[in-house]
């Protein structure tokens, strides 16, 4: 062990029996970090192994169709005051996506540009956020079988911001993160992805997820541990989490589904409308496209997915990461067709999980270019499940992705044609500028 500097932290008991966290610095690979399981001290915990850890912790059904033990109808009821206080250090986790050290993993992640399938990264972030949340909320002597008495699900992908440099397909990715804010039944998880570059770790992206706790029997909210920031930096992170919560509440109140556009936004829509009028016709009915523009209605691209058991999560619903990957791949395809070049994702914003998607659902995804600015495009993907018996539909998610062509030429300006499209345009502009 002389060639490694090892730091050891004992996790809460329910996770302690599965893994021990170690950060290893190798002399020939400076700043290389990894996770080592207690059974394989020279190895590292991959994101695949992290999923297996969660299955054990939750007691998930491993083979579809096999009977599972129903949750106890007399699960202990915990209030937040009953739970031990946590620090940010308590929930800190690391995992590795072994692109460099495992060729079989790399094959799943690489795209046809010799880059990375970002949709796979979204799946891993969702899994990792759940693991961090359980690390924060797990505590001793809740149940005799060491299973968590609460269920934790993704409520919102608040923001994912990517750096301009690409993700290398042949180098391991280090994932790290911890809880940065906690309320009564929800936590904010902040995660960082890094990769070795010229002898040091370079940041790839920062992601913020909001996770919520549920009682698996009553389906009502569950309590999470309070979070105590230690030191100025943690206090800053906690205050940022609190301000993010307030910002989300304000944005929810001023959504265009509830309130009219601002005066500035109304003027913008009117100016766009005037640009599409045929001045020779002297009529509001005759509309023409300005040069280097496209009607928004022409940018619609859809697909359909049947949700099979293979895509289920720990609770036998469709995995949120899978939904994000499918939505991203559709948005990317639409953006590529629109700008006729390779688009690069720069941000993922405000993905709200409104309701779970059941196994066996028919899922419709509709993507659209809703805003453009210079070389950048704002894409929206609307997800809805369809009941094939009565053809009723219900919205499950709205996804927002920002892309950049990184070309000198501007992309075609997208132009709304109807009032509904004008609201989509303003909604896209708000997300683009957020």
C-alpha positions as CSV (number, residue, x, y, z in Angstrom):
1,X,0.0,0.0,0.0
2,X,3.0,2.3,0.0
3,X,2.2,3.6,-3.5
4,X,-1.3,4.7,-2.5
5,X,-2.5,7.5,-0.2
6,X,-5.7,6.1,1.3
7,X,-8.4,8.0,3.1
8,X,-11.1,5.9,4.7
9,X,-14.7,6.9,5.7
10,X,-17.2,4.6,7.3
11,X,-20.7,5.0,5.7
12,X,-24.0,4.5,7.6
13,X,-24.5,0.9,8.6
14,X,-26.9,-0.1,5.9
15,X,-24.3,0.9,3.2
16,X,-21.2,0.2,5.3
17,X,-21.6,-3.6,4.8
18,X,-21.5,-3.1,1.0
19,X,-18.6,-0.7,0.4
20,X,-15.9,1.4,2.0
21,X,-14.9,4.7,0.4
22,X,-11.2,5.2,-0.5
23,X,-9.6,7.9,-2.5
24,X,-6.4,6.6,-4.1
25,X,-3.6,8.7,-5.6
26,X,-1.3,6.7,-7.9
27,X,2.2,8.0,-8.5
28,X,2.1,7.5,-12.2
29,X,-1.5,8.9,-12.6
30,X,-1.6,12.1,-10.6
31,X,-5.0,13.0,-9.2
32,X,-6.6,9.8,-10.3
33,X,-9.4,8.9,-7.9
34,X,-11.3,5.7,-7.5
35,X,-13.6,3.8,-5.2
36,X,-12.6,0.5,-3.7
37,X,-15.1,-2.1,-2.4
38,X,-14.2,-3.9,0.8
39,X,-14.0,-7.2,-1.1
40,X,-11.8,-5.8,-3.8
41,X,-9.5,-3.2,-2.1
42,X,-7.5,-2.6,-5.3
43,X,-10.5,-2.1,-7.5
44,X,-13.0,0.7,-7.8
45,X,-16.7,1.0,-7.6
46,X,-18.2,1.6,-11.0
47,X,-21.6,3.2,-11.6
48,X,-22.9,-0.3,-12.6
49,X,-21.8,-1.6,-9.1
50,X,-23.5,1.5,-7.6
51,X,-26.8,0.3,-9.1
52,X,-26.3,-3.1,-7.6
53,X,-25.7,-1.5,-4.2
54,X,-29.0,0.4,-4.5
55,X,-30.8,-2.8,-5.4
56,X,-29.6,-4.4,-2.2
57,X,-30.5,-1.3,-0.1
58,X,-34.0,-0.9,-1.5
59,X,-34.7,-4.6,-1.9
60,X,-35.6,-4.2,-5.6
61,X,-37.1,-6.9,-7.7
62,X,-34.1,-8.3,-9.7
63,X,-36.0,-10.5,-12.1
64,X,-39.3,-9.2,-13.6
65,X,-42.2,-11.4,-12.8
66,X,-40.8,-13.0,-9.7
67,X,-42.7,-12.4,-6.4
68,X,-41.3,-9.7,-4.1
69,X,-41.8,-9.1,-0.5
70,X,-44.5,-6.5,0.1
71,X,-43.5,-3.6,2.2
72,X,-44.5,-3.9,5.9
73,X,-47.8,-2.3,6.7
74,X,-46.3,-1.3,10.0
75,X,-43.1,0.5,8.9
76,X,-41.7,2.8,11.6
77,X,-42.8,6.4,11.2
78,X,-40.0,8.9,11.5
79,X,-40.3,12.6,11.8
80,X,-37.4,14.9,10.9
81,X,-36.7,15.5,14.6
82,X,-36.2,11.8,15.2
83,X,-33.4,11.6,12.6
84,X,-29.7,12.4,13.2
85,X,-28.3,15.6,11.8
86,X,-26.2,15.2,8.7
87,X,-23.2,17.1,7.3
88,X,-22.3,17.4,3.6
89,X,-19.3,15.1,4.2
90,X,-21.7,12.3,5.4
91,X,-23.3,12.0,2.0
92,X,-20.2,12.5,-0.1
93,X,-19.8,9.7,-2.7
94,X,-17.6,8.9,-5.7
95,X,-18.0,6.5,-8.5
96,X,-16.2,5.8,-11.8
97,X,-17.6,5.3,-15.4
98,X,-14.7,3.1,-16.6
99,X,-14.5,4.2,-20.2
100,X,-10.7,3.8,-20.3
101,X,-10.3,0.7,-18.2
102,X,-13.2,-1.3,-19.5
103,X,-13.6,-1.6,-23.3
104,X,-17.0,-3.2,-23.0
105,X,-18.3,-0.2,-21.1
106,X,-16.8,2.2,-23.7
107,X,-18.7,0.4,-26.4
108,X,-22.0,1.4,-24.7
109,X,-21.0,5.0,-24.4
110,X,-19.2,5.9,-27.6
111,X,-21.0,7.6,-30.4
112,X,-20.4,7.7,-34.2
113,X,-18.3,11.0,-33.8
114,X,-15.9,9.1,-31.5
115,X,-17.4,11.1,-28.7
116,X,-19.7,10.2,-25.8
117,X,-23.4,9.5,-25.8
118,X,-24.6,12.1,-23.4
119,X,-27.8,10.3,-22.9
120,X,-25.9,7.6,-21.1
121,X,-24.3,10.2,-18.8
122,X,-27.9,11.4,-17.9
123,X,-28.8,7.9,-16.9
124,X,-25.7,7.6,-14.7
125,X,-26.3,11.0,-13.1
126,X,-29.8,9.9,-12.1
127,X,-28.5,6.7,-10.5
128,X,-25.7,8.5,-8.7
129,X,-28.1,11.2,-7.3
130,X,-30.3,8.4,-5.8
131,X,-27.2,6.7,-4.2
132,X,-26.1,10.0,-2.7
133,X,-29.6,10.7,-1.4
134,X,-29.8,7.3,0.3
135,X,-26.4,7.9,1.8
136,X,-27.7,11.0,3.4
137,X,-31.0,9.5,4.7
138,X,-29.9,6.0,5.8
139,X,-29.4,5.5,9.5
140,X,-29.1,2.7,12.0
141,X,-31.8,0.5,13.5
142,X,-34.6,1.5,11.2
143,X,-35.4,-2.0,10.1
144,X,-34.1,-5.4,11.0
145,X,-33.2,-6.4,7.4
146,X,-31.1,-3.2,6.8
147,X,-33.4,-2.1,4.0
148,X,-34.3,1.6,3.7
149,X,-37.8,2.4,5.0
150,X,-38.3,5.2,2.5
151,X,-38.3,5.4,-1.2
152,X,-36.3,8.2,-2.9
153,X,-37.1,9.4,-6.4
154,X,-36.0,12.1,-8.8
155,X,-38.4,15.1,-8.6
156,X,-36.5,17.6,-10.8
157,X,-33.3,18.0,-12.8
158,X,-32.7,21.6,-11.8
159,X,-29.7,22.3,-14.0
160,X,-26.8,20.6,-15.8
161,X,-24.1,22.9,-17.1
162,X,-21.4,21.5,-19.4
163,X,-17.9,22.8,-20.1
164,X,-16.9,23.5,-23.7
165,X,-14.2,20.9,-23.9
166,X,-15.5,17.4,-25.1
167,X,-15.7,14.3,-23.0
168,X,-13.0,11.9,-24.1
169,X,-14.4,8.4,-24.9
170,X,-11.2,6.5,-23.8
171,X,-10.6,7.9,-20.3
172,X,-12.4,7.0,-17.1
173,X,-14.9,9.6,-15.7
174,X,-14.9,10.3,-12.0
175,X,-18.3,11.1,-10.6
176,X,-18.4,12.9,-7.2
177,X,-21.2,14.6,-5.3
178,X,-23.1,15.1,-2.1
179,X,-26.2,16.7,-0.7
180,X,-26.0,20.5,-0.7
181,X,-29.4,21.4,0.7
182,X,-32.2,19.6,2.6
183,X,-35.7,20.4,3.4
184,X,-38.4,18.4,5.2
185,X,-38.9,15.7,2.5
186,X,-36.5,16.7,-0.3
187,X,-32.8,17.2,-0.9
188,X,-30.7,18.9,-3.5
189,X,-27.8,16.8,-4.8
190,X,-24.9,18.5,-6.5
191,X,-22.6,16.4,-8.7
192,X,-19.4,16.9,-10.6
193,X,-18.0,14.9,-13.4
194,X,-14.2,15.1,-14.1
195,X,-11.7,13.4,-16.4
196,X,-7.9,13.2,-16.5
197,X,-6.3,15.7,-18.8
198,X,-2.6,16.4,-19.1
199,X,-1.9,15.0,-15.6
200,X,-4.8,16.5,-13.6
201,X,-8.5,16.2,-13.3
202,X,-10.5,18.6,-15.5
203,X,-14.2,19.3,-14.8
204,X,-16.7,18.2,-17.4
205,X,-20.0,19.3,-15.9
206,X,-21.9,20.3,-12.8
207,X,-25.4,18.9,-12.2
208,X,-28.1,19.7,-9.6
209,X,-30.9,17.2,-8.9
210,X,-33.8,17.6,-6.5
211,X,-34.8,14.3,-4.9
212,X,-37.8,13.6,-2.8
213,X,-38.5,10.9,-0.1
214,X,-41.7,8.9,-0.1
215,X,-43.3,6.4,2.3
216,X,-43.5,3.2,0.2
217,X,-46.7,2.1,2.0
218,X,-48.7,5.3,2.2
219,X,-47.2,7.0,-0.9
220,X,-47.0,10.2,1.1
221,X,-44.0,12.3,1.8
222,X,-41.2,10.9,3.9
223,X,-38.9,12.7,6.2
224,X,-35.2,13.3,5.4
225,X,-32.3,14.2,7.7
226,X,-31.6,17.8,8.4
227,X,-28.4,19.2,6.9
228,X,-25.9,21.1,8.9
229,X,-23.3,23.1,6.9
230,X,-19.8,23.2,8.3
231,X,-17.6,26.2,7.4
232,X,-18.1,29.1,5.0
233,X,-18.0,27.1,1.8
234,X,-20.7,24.7,2.9
235,X,-22.8,27.6,4.2
236,X,-22.5,29.2,0.8
237,X,-23.6,25.9,-0.9
238,X,-26.6,25.6,1.5
239,X,-27.7,29.2,0.9
240,X,-27.4,28.6,-2.8
241,X,-29.7,25.6,-2.4
242,X,-32.2,27.6,-0.5
243,X,-32.1,30.4,-3.1
244,X,-32.6,27.8,-5.9
245,X,-35.7,26.6,-4.1
246,X,-37.1,30.1,-3.8
247,X,-36.3,30.7,-7.5
248,X,-38.1,27.6,-8.5
249,X,-41.2,28.6,-6.5
250,X,-41.2,32.1,-8.2
251,X,-40.8,30.6,-11.7
252,X,-43.6,28.2,-10.9
253,X,-45.9,31.2,-10.1
254,X,-45.0,33.1,-13.2
255,X,-45.3,30.3,-15.7
256,X,-47.0,31.2,-18.9
257,X,-49.6,28.6,-18.2
258,X,-50.8,30.7,-15.3
259,X,-49.8,34.3,-16.0
260,X,-49.6,36.4,-19.1
261,X,-46.3,37.5,-20.7
262,X,-44.6,40.6,-19.5
263,X,-44.9,43.9,-21.4
264,X,-41.4,43.4,-22.9
265,X,-42.3,39.8,-24.0
266,X,-45.6,41.0,-25.6
267,X,-43.7,43.6,-27.5
268,X,-41.2,40.9,-28.7
269,X,-44.0,38.7,-30.0
270,X,-45.7,41.6,-31.7
271,X,-42.4,42.5,-33.4
272,X,-41.9,39.0,-34.6
273,X,-45.5,38.9,-36.0
274,X,-44.9,42.2,-37.9
275,X,-41.7,40.7,-39.5
276,X,-43.9,37.9,-41.0
277,X,-46.5,40.1,-42.7
278,X,-46.5,40.6,-46.4
279,X,-46.5,44.4,-46.8
280,X,-47.8,44.2,-50.3
281,X,-50.9,42.3,-49.2
282,X,-52.1,44.9,-46.6
283,X,-53.6,42.0,-44.5
284,X,-52.9,40.3,-41.2
285,X,-53.7,37.0,-42.8
286,X,-50.9,36.8,-45.3
287,X,-47.8,35.5,-43.6
288,X,-44.3,35.1,-45.0
289,X,-41.1,33.7,-43.6
290,X,-38.2,36.2,-43.2
291,X,-34.9,35.3,-44.8
292,X,-32.9,32.6,-43.0
293,X,-35.8,31.5,-40.8
294,X,-38.2,28.6,-40.3
295,X,-41.7,28.3,-39.0
296,X,-41.8,26.6,-35.6
297,X,-44.5,24.2,-36.7
298,X,-42.0,22.7,-39.2
299,X,-39.5,21.8,-36.6
300,X,-41.6,19.2,-34.8
301,X,-40.1,15.7,-34.6
302,X,-41.8,12.8,-32.7
303,X,-41.2,9.2,-31.7
304,X,-42.9,6.5,-29.8
305,X,-41.5,4.1,-27.1
306,X,-43.1,1.1,-25.6
307,X,-41.9,0.9,-22.0
308,X,-40.7,-2.7,-21.3
309,X,-39.7,-4.1,-17.9
310,X,-36.0,-3.8,-18.9
311,X,-36.2,-0.1,-18.4
312,X,-37.7,-0.2,-14.9
313,X,-36.2,1.4,-11.9
314,X,-35.8,0.2,-8.3
315,X,-39.6,0.6,-7.7
316,X,-40.8,-1.1,-10.9
317,X,-41.6,2.2,-12.6
318,X,-39.8,3.4,-15.8
319,X,-36.3,4.6,-14.9
320,X,-36.1,8.4,-15.1
321,X,-32.6,8.3,-16.6
322,X,-34.0,6.2,-19.5
323,X,-36.7,8.8,-20.1
324,X,-34.0,11.6,-20.1
325,X,-31.8,9.6,-22.5
326,X,-34.7,9.0,-25.0
327,X,-35.7,12.7,-24.8
328,X,-32.1,13.9,-25.3
329,X,-31.5,11.6,-28.3
330,X,-34.7,12.9,-29.9
331,X,-33.8,16.5,-29.2
332,X,-30.3,16.0,-30.5
333,X,-31.5,14.5,-33.7
334,X,-34.0,17.3,-34.2
335,X,-31.4,19.9,-33.6
336,X,-29.0,18.2,-36.0
337,X,-31.6,18.1,-38.7
338,X,-32.5,21.8,-38.1
339,X,-29.0,23.2,-38.3
340,X,-27.6,20.5,-40.7
341,X,-24.5,20.1,-38.6
342,X,-23.4,18.5,-35.3
343,X,-25.0,20.2,-32.3
344,X,-23.2,20.2,-28.9
345,X,-25.3,20.1,-25.7
346,X,-24.3,23.0,-23.3
347,X,-27.1,22.8,-20.7
348,X,-30.0,20.7,-19.5
349,X,-32.6,22.7,-17.6
350,X,-35.7,22.2,-15.5
351,X,-36.7,18.6,-16.1
352,X,-39.8,18.1,-13.9
353,X,-41.0,14.6,-13.3
354,X,-44.7,15.2,-12.9
355,X,-45.9,11.5,-12.6
356,X,-44.3,8.1,-12.8
357,X,-44.4,6.2,-16.1
358,X,-45.7,2.6,-15.6
359,X,-44.1,-0.4,-17.2
360,X,-46.2,-1.2,-20.3
361,X,-47.0,2.4,-21.1
362,X,-46.9,3.8,-24.6
363,X,-44.8,6.9,-24.4
364,X,-45.0,9.7,-27.0
365,X,-42.1,12.2,-27.2
366,X,-42.5,15.4,-29.2
367,X,-39.4,17.6,-29.7
368,X,-39.4,21.1,-31.2
369,X,-37.0,24.0,-31.7
370,X,-38.6,26.7,-29.5
371,X,-35.9,29.4,-29.5
372,X,-32.7,30.3,-31.4
373,X,-29.9,32.8,-30.8
374,X,-26.9,33.1,-32.9
375,X,-25.3,29.6,-33.2
376,X,-27.5,28.2,-30.3
377,X,-30.8,26.4,-30.2
378,X,-33.2,25.8,-27.4
379,X,-35.1,22.5,-27.7
380,X,-38.1,21.3,-25.8
381,X,-39.3,17.7,-25.6
382,X,-42.8,17.0,-24.3
383,X,-43.5,13.5,-22.9
384,X,-46.9,12.0,-22.5
385,X,-48.2,8.5,-21.8
386,X,-51.1,7.2,-23.8
387,X,-53.8,4.8,-22.6
388,X,-54.3,2.5,-25.6
389,X,-57.7,1.4,-24.3
390,X,-59.4,4.8,-24.2
391,X,-56.7,6.9,-25.9
392,X,-56.4,9.3,-23.0
393,X,-53.1,11.2,-22.6
394,X,-51.3,12.5,-19.6
395,X,-48.1,14.6,-19.5
396,X,-45.3,13.1,-17.6
397,X,-42.3,15.4,-18.3
398,X,-41.1,18.5,-20.1
399,X,-37.4,18.5,-21.1
400,X,-35.3,21.5,-22.0
401,X,-31.9,21.1,-23.8
402,X,-29.6,23.9,-25.1
403,X,-27.4,23.1,-28.0
404,X,-24.6,25.1,-29.8
405,X,-23.4,24.4,-33.3
406,X,-20.1,26.1,-32.5
407,X,-20.1,27.5,-36.1
408,X,-19.5,31.0,-37.2
409,X,-22.8,31.1,-39.1
410,X,-26.1,31.7,-37.2
411,X,-28.7,29.0,-37.2
412,X,-32.0,29.8,-38.9
413,X,-34.3,31.9,-36.7
414,X,-37.3,29.9,-35.5
415,X,-40.5,31.9,-35.9
416,X,-43.8,31.2,-34.1
417,X,-46.9,31.1,-36.3
418,X,-49.7,30.9,-33.7
419,X,-50.3,32.3,-30.3
420,X,-49.6,28.9,-28.7
421,X,-46.3,28.7,-30.5
422,X,-45.5,32.3,-29.3
423,X,-45.9,31.1,-25.8
424,X,-43.5,28.2,-26.5
425,X,-41.1,30.7,-28.0
426,X,-41.2,32.8,-24.8
427,X,-41.0,29.7,-22.6
428,X,-37.9,28.6,-24.5
429,X,-36.3,32.1,-24.3
430,X,-36.8,32.1,-20.5
431,X,-35.1,28.7,-20.2
432,X,-32.3,29.7,-22.6
433,X,-31.6,32.8,-20.5
434,X,-31.9,31.2,-17.1
